[in-house]
């Protein structure tokens, strides 16, 4: 509908841009030398995951503009949305949620200092971060990369070789292997 197109073109990118700016301000505050505690490192990871999701969302306007632009229902943008945008945004969201869980468990372990020292001695925060991101990506692969098919929903203008004029060409349906 026209309301969805207007929201996707004007409102959604504005919200994502505002969120990116606010996350950058949070990073500036969290990288302060006085804030170097263990929980602040987890907060930095959460802010980075939110920033990455919002940054990917800014470009959603390119393929969700619908009737407001000529390429709004293009087949290739739908491929991008389905296989790149949804995968990365959900991977970053899951990463942020898993970091929140890890931070909560870390706070719980702080009541038991001996156990906390053993866990921190075994796995550093960087290794935890890499493991959490790999788990997040692996859990999203079946949902957003393998098990989707995209039906053709639009027209693509192709040059037919007649003095540079273009005729609409129907695009084939894409079926993943």
Beta strands, then each sheet from edge to edge (+ up, - down):
strand 1: 149-150
strand 2: 155-159
strand 3: 166-170
strand 4: 174-175
sheet 1: 1+ 4-
sheet 2: 2+ 3-
end
